[in-house]
Amino acid sequence: MIGTGFMARAHTNAYKRLGDFFPELGHRPVLSTVCSRTPGRAEAFAEQWEYQKFTTNWQELLDDRNIDAIDICAPNDVHAEIAIAAAGAGKMILCEKPLARTVEEAQPMVDAVNAAGVMNTVWYNYRRVPAVTLAKQIIDSGKLGRIFHYRANFLQDWTINPELPQGGEALWRLDINAAGSGVTGDLLAHCIDTAMWLNGGIRDVSAVTETFIKERKHQLTGQVEKVGIDDACIFHCHFDNGSLGLFEATRYARGQKALYTFEINGEHASIRWDLHDQNRLEYFDHNDESIVRGWRSIHVSDSDQPYIKRWWIPGVCIGYEHTFVHHAADFFHCLDTGEACSPTFEEALETQKVCEAVLESAATRSWQKTGVHW
Ligand code: SOE
């Protein structure tokens, strides 16, 4: 494990749950070594989460012949260097999203894992919310028919305070050099990954971005510096299947903490989902008898619905942390079967291409082709 932040906790928790809830998996994770560049952090993390060893030097994990897999939970600016070195050392890689800061950085990561032939995946966890996986099953069954619209939002409010510094521990997401972008890579990347998984490739985009707070003190230099990230981004697009997409992400929607929502409108039926009520999938089917036709609110908690039979009894809920357990379980299942674990680096590169086209479109005030092959 490289990193000791919020995502390192989410992933470690997932590894710890696997043996109990997915007992049939042939492979089991062993929590070998955790790395943080901040002295003391890795030791404390190792003690709390029961890693066998800790270090401040990630190269030690690559040199360790007992380590088979590297989980990258460090800030975006080091993903490429670590992943390329890890692939070169023959390690499997589970990388936190987004894959990298840019397409230019991401492409060699894809080349490296492909050349080394190592298993790889990127933690776009929301695909594995049971209600979202159910949405995928419903769409793939053809129930929606031709799809006309895909609409998604990811709204937060945690950076409104102008006194909030940028950069350094916990706040690297505000630093353009560490993050690569603002809400586009951090939040819209989730929406784009889910959207292309559910509705196919995004062909071209037209975007606007805004940076509301232009300068912030940098935690590492102590100086007031220009803010380089996008605080908000709105884009519209064409999907390869002819449908129209509309996306918005911001960290300035007062009152919204992590309101990830999407709605898909098809010829026969529509679907909508909301992370704040993540166990429900809203479904409207025009083929229902007209006098009872209306939006159904499906409580996705029954044993025949995706992933649910692993957990409790019908009707009681699971939560955010389970999305990571599901992803880890799918990764280990793929390890047993030899299949690729989606989203692979290759798929995450396509999401990166859309993010980059979005930022380019906003900068040039023009439509941009994404070059995505989905
Ligand atoms: C940002 O606040 C953040 O933690 C993202 O980095 C995550 O990817 C998202 O799932 C929740 O919000």
Boltz pocket constraint, residues with backbone or C-beta under 6 A from the ligand:
constraints:
  - pocket:
      binder: B
      contacts: [[A, 97], [A, 156], [A, 186], [A, 187], [A, 190], [A, 258]]
      max_distance: 6.0
